[in-house]
Amino acid sequence: MSFPQILEVVVGLILVYYIMGSIVSTISQVVMESLETRGVALEKYLKKIAGDKTVDLTNMPQIKALKPIRYANWWNVFGAREEKMVEKIPTATLVDGFFDLAGLTGAKDLNAEELTSLINKLPDSEGKQAMLNWINQGVTNINQLKSRTHAYFSGLMDQAAATFKANARAFVIVFSVILTLLLGTDSIQLANDLWADAGLRAVAQAQAAAVAQQSGAAPDLSTLFNQLGSLSIRIGWWNTQTLPPGATPLEMAKYGLLKLTGLAITAAAVSQGSSFWYDILKKITGSGSSSKSASSDSGGESQG
């Protein structure tokens, strides 16, 4: 076996995984923004803090100013723009908003009874209970309460970020499986095609080098699909039916097993994300250090 030939096949496969991963990333981002998944994940933890007054908390001026402005409908880029759910809140800002909500801002020299009276006006929530516990433990200094609240809220924001990342990862996996099934992209068949066709490997090599050199934003969906088509690799169920006519049951079973295995390999590979394959592509082609141009597929930005 020729090692360079094996490497060329690997590069071709990685290129396809990168392009499909970019398609999945783009679709996932559009769907998650439409469903406001980051805001929904954050709201779950804000309810732990403020209970039934979560809306009041998010409408505090310092927090409301953080709400993103996006198109009302994802399919109409020329449509109206509106406020969306708040997605990220700095911990210090959240603490200030909560203290405003509780009426503790500006309060000085309050004893335990007065502090308890103020906190009890809040609806039942984990945040309220935490404050009452601290006061019962003798923490009545406002600055000390703020310090403990900051540490508590910081942990909740980390949990909110982790929840969003997990949700984003689930979207990527689901869309990877769907795209793989829609296109019938069989890694085993792709590898065989690349191995048997030197011209196809050359095309894949040239395109991989071009992709590794690119900078800036990732291509749009139409460009990505065109790149797949330009490879002339047999992608799509209508192109990958290689079962010979009159096959025996054993041959059919073998074909089905190989097809399912090839599809599973593709789905697993694509779900790793375009940035993962882009980094590998750059290393293999010797194009220098990793670029941030590929999309963030797991929703890696922090909530707060």
C-alpha positions in Angstrom: 0.0 0.0 0.0 1.1 3.5 -0.7 1.2 5.7 2.3 0.8 9.0 0.3 -2.3 7.4 -1.4 -3.8 6.5 2.0 -3.1 10.1 3.1 -4.9 11.4 0.0 -7.9 9.3 0.8 -7.9 10.6 4.4 -7.7 14.2 3.3 -10.6 13.6 0.9 -12.7 12.1 3.7 -11.8 15.0 6.1 -12.7 17.5 3.5 -16.2 16.0 3.1 -16.6 15.9 6.9 -15.6 19.5 7.2 -18.0 20.6 4.5 -20.9 18.6 6.0 -19.9 19.8 9.5 -20.1 23.4 8.3 -23.6 22.8 6.8 -24.7 21.3 10.1 -23.2 24.2 12.1 -25.0 26.7 9.9 -28.3 25.0 10.2 -27.9 24.4 14.0 -27.1 28.1 14.5 -30.2 29.2 12.6 -32.4 26.8 14.5 -31.0 27.6 17.9 -31.3 31.4 17.4 -34.9 30.9 16.2 -35.7 28.9 19.3 -33.6 31.2 21.5 -32.0 28.1 23.2 -29.4 30.2 24.9 -32.0 32.5 26.4 -34.2 29.6 27.4 -31.2 27.9 29.2 -30.4 31.0 31.0 -34.0 31.7 32.1 -34.1 28.3 33.8 -31.4 29.4 36.2 -32.8 32.9 36.6 -36.0 31.3 37.9 -33.9 29.7 40.6 -32.8 33.1 41.6 -36.0 35.1 41.4 -38.8 32.6 41.1 -42.0 34.2 39.9 -40.3 37.6 39.6 -37.9 36.4 36.9 -39.5 38.8 34.4 -39.1 41.7 36.8 -35.5 40.7 37.2 -34.8 40.6 33.5 -36.6 44.0 33.1 -34.2 45.7 35.4 -32.6 48.4 33.3 -29.0 47.0 33.6 -30.2 43.6 32.5 -32.8 44.6 29.9 -30.1 46.6 28.1 -28.3 43.2 27.5 -31.2 41.7 25.4 -30.0 41.1 21.9 -31.8 42.7 18.9 -32.4 40.3 16.0 -34.8 39.8 13.1 -38.3 38.9 14.2 -38.2 36.0 11.7 -35.1 34.1 10.7 -36.3 33.6 7.2 -36.7 37.3 6.5 -33.5 39.3 6.9 -35.3 42.4 5.8 -38.0 42.1 8.4 -38.6 43.9 11.6 -36.2 43.6 14.5 -37.2 42.9 18.0 -35.7 42.3 21.5 -35.0 38.6 22.2 -34.5 36.9 25.5 -31.4 37.9 27.4 -28.6 35.4 26.7 -25.7 36.4 28.9 -25.5 38.4 32.1 -22.2 39.4 33.8 -22.4 38.1 37.4 -21.8 41.5 38.9 -24.7 42.9 36.9 -27.0 40.0 37.9 -26.1 40.6 41.6 -26.9 44.3 41.3 -30.2 43.5 39.6 -31.2 41.0 42.3 -30.3 43.5 45.1 -32.4 46.1 43.3 -35.3 43.6 43.1 -35.0 42.7 46.8 -34.8 46.4 47.8 -31.3 45.9 49.3 -29.5 48.4 47.1 -28.4 51.4 49.2 -29.4 49.6 52.4 -27.0 50.2 55.3 -26.8 49.0 58.9 -29.9 46.8 58.7 -30.2 44.2 61.4 -31.1 40.5 60.8 -34.8 41.1 61.3 -35.0 44.0 58.8 -33.0 42.1 56.2 -35.3 39.0 56.7 -38.4 41.2 56.3 -37.1 42.5 52.9 -36.0 39.1 51.6 -39.4 37.6 52.6 -41.1 39.9 50.1 -39.5 38.0 47.3 -41.3 34.9 45.9 -40.1 31.5 46.9 -36.9 30.6 45.1 -33.5 29.1 45.7 -32.0 32.6 45.7 -34.4 33.8 48.4 -33.7 30.7 50.6 -29.9 31.2 50.2 -30.2 34.8 51.4 -32.3 33.8 54.4 -29.8 31.0 55.3 -26.9 33.5 55.2 -28.8 35.9 57.4 -29.7 33.2 59.9 -26.0 32.3 60.0 -25.3 35.9 61.1 -24.2 37.4 57.8 -25.9 40.8 58.0 -23.3 43.0 56.4 -24.5 44.1 52.9 -21.0 43.7 51.4 -20.6 40.2 52.8 -24.0 39.3 51.4 -23.0 40.7 48.0 -19.8 38.7 48.1 -21.7 35.4 48.8 -24.4 36.2 46.3 -21.7 36.9 43.6 -20.1 33.5 44.2 -23.5 31.7 44.2 -24.7 33.4 41.0 -21.3 32.8 39.3 -21.8 29.1 39.8 -25.4 29.3 38.4 -24.1 31.1 35.3 -21.5 28.4 34.8 -24.3 25.8 35.0 -26.4 27.8 32.5 -23.5 27.9 30.1 -22.9 24.2 30.5 -26.7 23.5 29.8 -26.6 25.6 26.6 -23.5 23.8 25.4 -25.1 20.4 26.1 -28.2 21.5 24.2 -26.1 22.8 21.3 -24.2 19.6 21.2 -27.5 17.6 20.9 -28.6 19.8 18.0 -25.3 19.2 16.2 -25.6 15.4 16.7 -29.2 15.3 15.5 -28.6 17.4 12.4 -25.4 15.4 11.6 -27.5 12.2 11.6 -30.3 13.8 9.5 -27.9 15.2 6.9 -26.0 12.0 6.7 -29.2 10.0 6.1 -30.6 12.6 3.6 -27.4 12.5 1.5 -26.7 8.8 2.1 -23.1 9.8 2.7 -21.3 6.5 3.3 -17.7 6.8 4.5 -16.8 3.3 3.3 -18.0 4.0 -0.2 -16.4 7.4 -0.2 -13.0 5.9 0.8 -13.4 3.3 -2.0 -14.2 6.0 -4.6 -11.2 8.0 -3.5 -8.9 5.0 -3.4 -9.9 3.9 -7.0 -9.8 7.3 -8.6 -6.5 9.3 -8.7 -8.2 12.2 -10.4 -10.7 12.5 -7.7 -8.0 12.4 -5.0 -6.2 15.2 -6.9 -9.4 17.3 -6.9 -10.0 16.7 -3.2 -6.3 17.6 -2.4 -6.6 20.9 -4.3 -9.9 21.8 -2.7 -8.6 20.8 0.8 -5.6 23.1 0.3 -7.9 25.9 -0.7 -10.1 25.4 2.3 -7.2 25.3 4.6 -6.0 28.6 3.3 -9.3 30.4 3.6 -9.9 33.0 6.3 -12.8 35.0 7.6 -16.4 33.7 7.8 -17.4 30.2 6.8 -19.0 29.8 3.4 -22.8 30.0 3.1 -24.9 26.9 2.6 -25.1 27.2 -1.2 -21.3 27.4 -1.5 -20.9 24.4 0.8 -23.3 22.3 -1.2 -21.5 23.4 -4.4 -18.2 22.3 -2.9 -19.6 18.8 -2.2 -20.9 18.6 -5.8 -17.7 19.7 -7.3 -15.8 16.8 -5.7 -17.8 14.4 -8.0 -17.9 12.0 -5.2 -20.9 9.7 -5.1 -23.0 11.5 -2.5 -26.8 10.9 -2.3 -28.8 7.7 -2.2 -29.4 7.9 -6.0 -25.6 7.6 -6.6 -24.6 5.1 -3.9 -26.8 2.1 -4.7 -24.0 -0.4 -5.6 -25.9 -3.6 -4.7 -25.6 -5.8 -7.8 -28.9 -7.2 -9.3 -29.8 -10.7 -8.3 -27.7 -10.5 -5.1 -28.0 -13.4 -2.7 -29.4 -12.9 0.8 -25.9 -13.1 2.2 -24.7 -10.4 -0.2 -27.7 -8.2 0.7 -27.0 -8.6 4.4 -23.3 -7.8 3.9 -24.2 -4.8 1.8 -26.7 -3.5 4.4 -24.2 -4.0 7.2 -21.5 -2.1 5.3 -23.9 0.7 4.4 -25.1 1.2 8.0 -21.5 1.1 9.2 -20.4 3.7 6.6 -23.4 6.0 7.5 -22.7 5.6 11.2 -19.0 6.6 10.6 -20.0 9.6 8.7 -22.6 10.8 11.2 -20.1 10.3 14.1 -17.4 12.2 12.2 -19.6 15.1 11.1 -20.9 15.5 14.6 -17.4 16.4 15.8 -17.9 19.8 14.2 -16.4 21.7 11.3 -13.8 23.4 13.4 -12.4 20.0 14.5 -11.9 18.9 11.0 -10.7 22.3 9.8 -7.9 22.2 12.4 -6.9 18.7 11.3 -7.0 19.7 7.6 -4.7 22.6 8.2 -2.2 20.4 10.1 -2.2 17.8 7.4 -1.9 20.3 4.5 0.8 22.2 6.4 -1.1 25.5 6.3 0.0 26.8 9.6 -1.8 27.4 12.8 -5.4 26.8 13.4 -7.8 29.5 12.3 -11.0 30.6 14.0 -12.9 30.9 10.8 -14.8 27.6 11.2 -18.1 27.9 13.1 -18.4 27.1 16.8 -20.4 23.9 16.6 -21.0 23.1 20.3 -22.1 26.5 21.4 -18.9 27.0 23.3 -19.5 30.7 24.3 -20.1 31.2 28.0 -23.4 32.3 29.3 -21.9 34.7 31.8 
